[in-house]
Amino acid sequence: MVRGRIAGRPVVLAIAAVTVVLVGAGMYWFQPWKLWQDETVQDALPSAAPAPTATTSGQPKTTPSPSAPAGPQTIAAGELISHEHKTTGSVKIVRLADGSHTVRLENLDTSNGPDLRVWLTDAPVKEGEAGWHVFDDGKYVSLGKLKGNKGDQNYTLPADVDLSQYTSVSIWCDRFDVSFGAAALAKA
């Protein structure tokens, strides 16, 4: 009788150890606490100044070129729709005075989650579950981790990105390969 209790003890300890490891791995993978944590970001719209040009006196003088707009100019925009999680807000692609481009999320409101990214993609935006998994099927550019799940945010586009090749922006969960929400871009 004593022998049975001692023999069962290692089995119980092994089951407990496996359970602790599985719960720990599940917590790391799913990060459920993020569903109750909001991160609000309020980035100001960047305003890149035109490059200075030299004058005859050798002192730099800033003059915008006649072909460049004086300030940020929206060249494409769209409204976010919900996919895996309720997502609202708007997306703009903004050309700055220096010719660089920024993706701007305004009034973003979505769930927080593990490993969320902002993707510029060539995928069509589809309503409902049909749109959850399409954004990694074609071309996309990851603009980095989502700074926060609420607010206004800016993401710099690499200079070599050909904007004519991309038609949408997705808030993409890289861990689970699913879109939280997305916006189709229309030229402004």
N, C-alpha and C positions, 0 to 999 in steps of 0.2 A: 504494500500500500504506500509506504513512504517512497519506494523506488518509482512509482508511477507519477507522483507529484514532482519529483526531481527531474524525471525524463521529460515531462510536459513543460517545464520552465523554459528550456532553451527555445522550444517552438514558440511559446508566447513572446519571448524577447525578440525572436527573429521577425515575427509578425508585427510587433510594435515598431521595430527598427525600419522595416519595409514601409509601413504606414507613414511614419514620420518623413522618410525620404520622398515618398509619393506626394504627400501633402505639401512639403516644401517645394518640390519641383512644380506642382500645379500652381502654387501661389506665385512663384517666380514667372511662370509662363503666362498665366492669365491676368495677374496683377489686378484682382477684383476691387481693391481699395480705390483705384483710379476712377471708378464709376461715381464715387462720391467726392472726388477732389476736382475742383475747377481751377484752372490756371488762366487768368485774364492778362492779355498783352495789349498795350495801346501804343503801337508804333506810329510815329508821325510819318506822313508821306515824305519820302526823301526828295530833296530839291538840289540836285547836283548843279553846281555853278559851271558855266562854260569855261573852257581852258583859257588862261591868260595869254595875251599876245603881246609881243614886245613893241615899244614905241621907239621913235628916233632918239629919245633921251635915254634909252636903256631901261627905263622903269616899266615894270609890267602894267598892262592896262587890260582889264577884262571887258571884252566886247563880244556879245553873242553874234554868231554868224547869221547872215540874213535868212538862210534856209532853215535854221534850227528854231524850234518854238522857244518862247521866253521861259516857259515853266513846264512842269509835268503835263503830259498829254495822254489821255486814255485812248488806246488804239483798239482794244477789244474788251468785252465785258460779258458777264453772265451771272445768273442766280443759281445758288447751290440748291440741289434737291437731296432728299434723304435716301440713303441706301441702307446699310446695316444698322445705322443709328440715326436718330432724328438730327438733321443738320440743316441750318439756315444761314443766310448771309449772302454776300455778293463777292464776285471775283473780278478784278480788273488787271489787264496788262497795261502798264504805264511806261511811256517813253519819257525819259528824263532829258533835261536840256543838253546834257553831254552826249546823248545818243544811246546811253545804256537803257536796259529794260528791267522792270521789276514786276513781279506778280504780287498784287495786293489783295488781301482778304479783308473785307469790311463787315462789321457786325456779325462776325462768325459766332455761331453757337452750335456746338456739337458735344458729344460725350468725350470724355478723356479716355485714353486707352493705351495699351502698350505699343511702342514702336510706331507711332503715327508719323506719316510723311506727307509732304506736299508734292504732288506729281503733275507735271505738264505732260499731256498725252495726246495721241492721235485717235483715241477710241471715241466712238459715239457715246453720248450720255443716254442711258436707257432708264426708264422708270422701274421701280420695284426690284425684285430679286434678280431680274434679267440683267440689271446693271451692276450687280455687286462684284463680279469677278472679271470684267472685260478689260480693265485698264492695264493689266500686265500682259495682254495678248499681243500688243503691237509695240510701237515705239513710245518711250516715255523718258522724261528727264526728271530725276529726283532733285528737288530744290532744297532738300534738307528736312530735318525733323520739324514737326509742327511745334511752334513756340508755345502755344497755349490753346486750349479748346474754346476760348471766348475772346472777343475783341477784334482789333484791327492789327494786321501784321503784314510785313513786307518780306519778300524773298527775291533776291537778286538772280536774274537770269544770266547764265554764262554767255559771253559775247559770241560764241560760235553757234548758238542755237538759231536755227532757221524757223522763225515763228510761223511761216506759211505751212509747215509740216505738222503743226499741233492744233487741236481743235477743242481741247477740254482741260480742266484742272480737277484732280481728285484729291480728297483727304483719304489717304491710303494707309491701311493697317498692314505693315510689312510682315508682322509676325503671323497673321492669319490670312494673308492674301485676299483682303476684302476692302471694298470702298465704304467708308463711313458716309460719304456724300460727294457729289460732283457737280460741276457746272459746265455747260456747253458754252463756248466762247463765240460771240458774234462781233464782227468788226464794228467799231464805233464810228 
